[in-house]
Amino acid sequence: MVTTRSVKILIIDDNPDIHSDFIKILTTKSAHENDQLAKFEHQVFGKQHSNSNLPSFRLITATQGQEGVAKIAEGIEENDPYALAFVDIRMPPGWDGIETAKKIWELDPNIQIVLCTAYSDYTWEETIQHLGQRENLLILKKPFDSIAVRQLSCALTKKWELLQETRDYTQLLEKQVKERTRSLQESLSVTRGTLESSADGILVVNNKNQVIDYNKNLMKMFQITQKDILEEASSILNFIAEKIDKPNTFLKFVFKLGISKNNSKTTTLKCKDRRILEIYTQPYKLHETITGRIWCFRDITKRALLEEQLQHQATHDSLTQLPNRVLLTDRLSQLISNAKRNNTVFCVLFFDLDRFKLINDSFSHIAGDKLLQDVVQRIRQVMREEDTLARLGGDEFVALLKSHDETNGAKVAKKFLDVFHNPFEVNSHQIRITPSIGIAIFPRDGQSIDELLRNADIAMYRAKEEGGNQFQFYTYSLGKKSVARMELEAELYQALERDEFFLCYQPQLDFKTKKLVSAEALIRWRHPKKGILLPVNFIPLAEETGLILPVGEWVLREACKQNKQWQQLGLPNIRVAVNVATKQLKHPEFGIVVREILAETKLSPEFLEIEVTENVILTSKEAASIFSDLKKLGIHLALDDFGSGYMLLNHLKVFPIDRIKIDKSYISNIHYNKVDEVIIQAIITLAHSLDLEIVAEGVESCEQLQFLETHHCTEAQGYYFCKPLASNEFEAFLRKSESV
């Protein structure tokens, strides 16, 4: 029976959250991921593995270098060594990652070590200076990509296993030779089946420059004939060198090694036919005397290409193949450092496409994506090779122009505008679109990444306010927009005092009964000058200033009071859902306020639902305790905008959620985006498995409704049924639903 391979991995980091992240990444895999890893392992290592034979990681954690070294020692003593260690560079107050790695290798020189850092603590050259050139050392930059960490762990632990196998193989050879007669001591007898079962090309040579053994994969890998293999070992190595893209590199590797030296080495080289080979060699002994060397040649082309692809995916936008925010941040950081060191300037151009949403709405998202690709192609043609064009998301782009002052920045911006003069052809349609461009100059307009991007963004919105199809430089006066923001803040304070807020209610209907079961309370501001304002225009400011506390309390009280009034009129009993912000949930008296409002309005808790977003749960340590208290009261709890943030699924086990609301961004893509449809189905399946209700937000079409009903969604709300209604209008809606 095939059993699961189990290897030990040590995680040394002073941050327990990092331990949790690694444990989650390395122990949680879907069936699909297992299939992919199995295929990946077969491609990389040449052996067919079932899912059950994928590596099972035993994860051990330590918070300091000293503790980690102690665990390494324990593993050695118990004859259960570690294959891989992830070591954080910074672990105050103890050893840093470099010192820890030194101590670990003193105990176990074979363990694979990955140094993890989010800072430029050591350059690679400095790391090598401290630790020496090692084939079992890698550096991993934070933040981690979960796929990359899993692949890296699989690859390094497999490498460790292979090295163990090679050492065992060498010991086997020595044992066999010892058991043979003296006349056979000059030859290395290896079971032909063992050699031929390996996907590697294997060459065994002795100190007399003779080929002792080899396998067919070696001959196939380098097109070596039977006649060639009878040559001296040095001739074979020279023949192999001719296949390498840079032959001298391989020959220097062989020369420095020295056939009689007691050392093992691994190197990676590219062949002239573009294959990538991993070359491993180590000496073998007879009677404690080195008598030859074993060479293993492995084709890792697919693995290398996959690693390159994963790295590219982590740092590039999938639609345009431009650098994404991660890579942009890195390049902007380098640009700032170089400019400070050389006392030079550079430009940051922040631009988006005017009325791009109209393109998506009119021609579909597919057409919008094609337009973005065409825009990128034109922009690239007017940019220098050394400059960077990145996509932040949607239709937002950033260009970094090295050594460009205001004059040169304006010239490039004009070139950008010029490329939009001719219409774009998308799906046989002639589309005209224009950009709005904002420009920030280093160091005048900012000396940090955030400042430069923010100020260029402000300048871009100024260009958009002026009608678009133009560029604007950031100026101090643009920063004065904060004055207008302060005015809005003052008006927000007065809005409570002047009773300018009111609530609208949007129905939520049950799929099975087709009846109204609940309603979401949505705040509106009847601004004396600007008219009716939606939450998006003032709630972010209320959250930022702390006004969300009194505003949120007003919403909660008003919704409970209104629901109780409807009940007293004999209308159907429904839940009213109220959105709660992070600051509200974090407030120590939030639970008390909820109880007081329920007592004051005499509304039964079962008719109140508290809605929070994923971000509220992730940013509030108190959330679990508060949710538990609210649940005990009988209040319903809902997770809003599910799928729009970075929800950790294990939170669904901790928090007593009654229902989750699928974010409307997924609903709007039904019949447009197969990935979003699959995600919706997965969310519904997950919810049913956890015995949770499902509410689909933003349902606007019959097609969306049919899709959701087909996949057993529980409830739905959206403009397809009804827009948010004022209290008197919703009362009429309630009466109508009662009679249906």
Secondary structure, DSSP 4 states (H G I P E B T S, - for coil): -----EEEEEEE-S-HHHHHHHHHHHH---HHHHHHHHHHHHHHHS----GGGS-EEEEEEESSHHHHHHHHHHHHHTT---SEEEEES--TTS--HHHHHHHHHHH-TT-EEEEEESS-SS-HHHHHHHH-S-TTEEEEESSPPHHHHHHHHHHHHHHHHHHHHHHHHHHHHHHHHHHS-GGGTTS----HHHHHH-SSEEEEEETTS-EEEE-HHHHHHHT--TTGGGS-HHHHHHHHHHHBSSHHHHHHHHHHH-TTSS--EEEEEEBTTS-EEEEEEEEEEETTEEEEEEEEEEE-HHHHHHHHHHHHHHHB-TTT--B-HHHHHHHHHHHHHHHHHHT--EEEEEEEETTHHHHHHHH-HHHHHHHHHHHHHHHHHTS-TTSEEEEEETTEEEEEEET--HHHHHHHHHHHHHTTSSPEEETTEEE---EEEEEEEETTT-SSHHHHHHHHHHHHHHHHHTTSSEEEE--HHHHTHHHHHHHHHHHHHHHHHTT-EEEEEEEEEETTT--EEEEEEEEEEEETTTEEE-GGGTHHHHHHHTTHHHHHHHHHHHHHHHHHHHHHTTPPP-EEEEE--HHHHHSTTHHHHHHHHHHHHT--GGGEEEEEEHHHHHH-TTHHHHHHHHHHHT-EEEEEEETSS---TTHHHHS--SEEEE-HHHHTTTTT-HHHHHHHHHHHHHHHHTT-EEEE----SHHHHHHHHHTT--EE-STTT---EEHHHHHHHHHHHHH-
